[in-house]
Amino acid sequence: MLDSLKKYQLACALFALCLVQGCATVAHPDPTDPWESVNRNIFAFNDEADKFMLKPIAKGYQWITPEFVDIGITNFFSNLLDVGVSINGFLQAKPKQGGMDIARVLVNSTAGIAGFVDVASMIDLPKHEEDFAQTLAVWGVPRGPYIVLPLYGPSSARGVGGRIGDTALHPLTYTFLFANPGFGWGAFGARVVEVIDVRADFLGAEAVASEAAVDRYIFFRSAYMQRRDYLINDGVAQALDLGEFDSDEELDEDLYEGLE
């Protein structure tokens, strides 16, 4: 047991070292990011727009909104997203999960008071994360080059198509397009509140990430890529094979050689 624990700790240390080296190495171009110079300029623009516009609004929203109201608003928009999540579940040949997600929408929209209370999670209907970009990946569409979209942030060629599909699956899209002007602009306002609510929820995590990153651009690019791979593979990570090491000493030697 102790031997296994030691191997695990050393493997984690090696993985962390690789991450640090990857963040610190900016001279070598990444083949997945052929437009890095353009992407960096857009990333800098997004940072400035966020710094002077969205972030102050998100901080104000967080300051004036009671926690239970904030949670309710987050639940409301999450319930709307579950409509698309359920459809993507079926498109990815996951009928059981898709059925559970439809049940989530029905339960939260009724017993959960239009989704403001996540009753579904209380009765063992877990929240899933599926989007159209994941569906495209399951269908075999390659990721393509990494792209930073103005105002939207990290994406990829496949991710752009995914955003278009997600917009088509979002209920507020049709409220805005086909409802009378009053309801249509109300839907637009709701989308604005959704963006602000999401940004406010990520204030703490963004601050920690910014302090930890040697290069913000590479940090967020790496985080985006790893997050997308995690979602596409349904959280199944490729484990580090420790079987190739015959002993703890051999693992120690390989680790220390990497440090030299």
SVG drawing of the C-alpha trace seen along z (x, -y; Angstrom):
<svg xmlns="http://www.w3.org/2000/svg" viewBox="-46 -50 67 55">
<polyline fill="none" stroke="black" stroke-width="0.4" points="0.0,0.0 2.8,-2.4 4.7,-1.5 1.6,-2.2 1.1,-5.5 4.7,-6.5 4.4,-5.7 1.2,-7.7 2.8,-10.7 5.9,-10.7 3.7,-10.3 1.7,-13.4 4.9,-15.3 6.2,-14.4 2.8,-15.4 2.9,-18.7 6.5,-19.3 5.4,-18.7 2.6,-21.2 4.9,-23.9 7.4,-23.3 4.6,-23.5 3.4,-26.8 6.9,-28.2 7.8,-27.2 6.5,-29.8 9.3,-29.8 8.2,-26.5 5.0,-26.8 2.1,-24.5 0.9,-22.6 -2.7,-22.8 -2.4,-26.6 -1.0,-27.7 -2.6,-31.2 -1.0,-31.9 0.1,-35.5 -3.5,-36.5 -5.0,-34.5 -2.8,-36.3 -3.9,-39.7 -7.6,-38.7 -6.9,-37.2 -5.4,-40.5 -8.4,-42.4 -10.8,-40.1 -8.8,-40.6 -9.1,-44.4 -12.8,-44.1 -13.4,-41.9 -11.3,-44.1 -13.1,-47.3 -16.6,-46.0 -17.7,-42.5 -15.7,-41.9 -16.8,-45.1 -20.4,-44.3 -20.0,-40.7 -18.5,-42.0 -21.4,-44.4 -23.9,-41.6 -22.2,-39.3 -22.2,-42.1 -25.8,-43.0 -27.3,-39.5 -28.0,-37.4 -26.5,-33.9 -29.8,-32.1 -30.9,-34.3 -27.6,-33.8 -28.0,-30.1 -31.6,-30.2 -30.6,-32.3 -27.8,-29.8 -30.3,-26.9 -32.8,-28.7 -30.3,-29.0 -28.9,-25.6 -32.4,-24.2 -32.7,-25.9 -29.4,-24.5 -30.6,-21.0 -32.9,-21.1 -29.9,-21.1 -28.0,-18.7 -30.8,-16.1 -30.9,-16.4 -27.1,-16.1 -27.4,-13.0 -29.6,-11.3 -27.5,-12.6 -24.5,-10.9 -26.4,-7.6 -26.9,-7.9 -30.6,-7.3 -30.6,-6.5 -28.8,-9.7 -30.9,-11.7 -34.0,-10.4 -32.7,-11.4 -31.9,-14.9 -35.5,-15.3 -36.8,-14.2 -34.5,-16.8 -36.1,-19.6 -39.6,-18.4 -39.1,-18.0 -37.2,-21.3 -39.6,-23.3 -42.6,-22.2 -41.6,-21.1 -38.5,-23.3 -40.5,-26.5 -39.4,-27.1 -35.9,-25.7 -35.0,-28.1 -34.7,-25.1 -32.7,-22.0 -35.2,-19.4 -33.9,-16.9 -30.6,-16.6 -32.4,-15.9 -34.1,-12.8 -30.9,-11.3 -31.2,-12.9 -27.7,-14.2 -26.6,-17.1 -24.8,-16.2 -22.6,-18.4 -23.2,-17.8 -23.0,-20.3 -23.0,-20.2 -19.2,-20.4 -19.0,-17.2 -21.6,-15.7 -19.5,-16.7 -16.5,-15.1 -18.4,-11.8 -19.4,-12.0 -15.8,-12.1 -15.4,-15.8 -11.7,-16.8 -11.1,-19.5 -9.1,-21.7 -6.9,-24.6 -7.3,-26.4 -9.1,-29.7 -9.7,-32.6 -13.0,-34.3 -13.5,-38.0 -15.5,-38.4 -16.3,-34.6 -12.8,-33.4 -11.1,-30.0 -12.5,-27.7 -11.6,-25.6 -12.8,-25.2 -15.1,-22.4 -16.0,-24.5 -17.3,-27.3 -19.7,-24.8 -20.6,-23.6 -21.6,-27.2 -23.8,-27.5 -25.5,-24.3 -25.9,-25.2 -27.5,-28.5 -30.0,-26.6 -30.8,-24.4 -31.2,-27.1 -34.9,-27.9 -34.3,-31.7 -33.1,-31.8 -36.6,-31.1 -38.2,-33.3 -36.1,-36.2 -36.7,-35.4 -40.4,-34.5 -42.1,-36.0 -43.6,-39.5 -41.0,-42.3 -41.6,-42.6 -40.9,-38.9 -38.1,-38.9 -36.1,-41.7 -36.9,-40.1 -35.2,-37.0 -32.2,-39.0 -32.0,-40.6 -32.1,-37.1 -29.1,-36.1 -27.2,-39.1 -28.0,-38.2 -26.9,-34.6 -23.5,-35.8 -23.1,-38.1 -24.1,-35.3 -21.6,-32.8 -18.9,-35.4 -19.6,-36.1 -19.5,-32.4 -16.0,-32.2 -14.5,-35.3 -12.7,-33.2 -11.4,-30.6 -10.2,-33.1 -8.2,-35.0 -6.5,-31.8 -5.7,-30.8 -4.3,-34.2 -2.0,-34.2 -0.7,-30.7 -0.1,-31.1 3.4,-31.9 1.8,-32.8 -2.0,-33.4 -2.5,-32.7 -0.9,-29.2 -2.5,-28.5 -6.0,-29.1 -5.3,-27.4 -4.1,-24.3 -7.1,-24.4 -9.5,-24.7 -8.0,-21.8 -7.9,-19.5 -11.4,-20.5 -12.8,-19.7 -11.0,-16.3 -12.4,-15.5 -15.9,-16.3 -15.7,-14.5 -14.4,-11.3 -17.1,-11.6 -14.5,-12.1 -12.4,-9.0 -8.8,-10.1 -5.9,-8.1 -4.1,-6.8 -0.3,-6.9 1.0,-3.4 3.3,-2.7 3.8,1.0 6.8,0.1 8.7,-0.8 10.1,2.3 10.8,0.6 10.4,-2.6 14.1,-3.2 13.7,-3.1 10.8,-5.5 12.8,-7.8 15.8,-7.7 13.5,-8.6 12.0,-11.5 15.4,-12.9 16.8,-12.5 13.9,-14.6 14.9,-17.3 18.5,-17.4"/>
</svg>
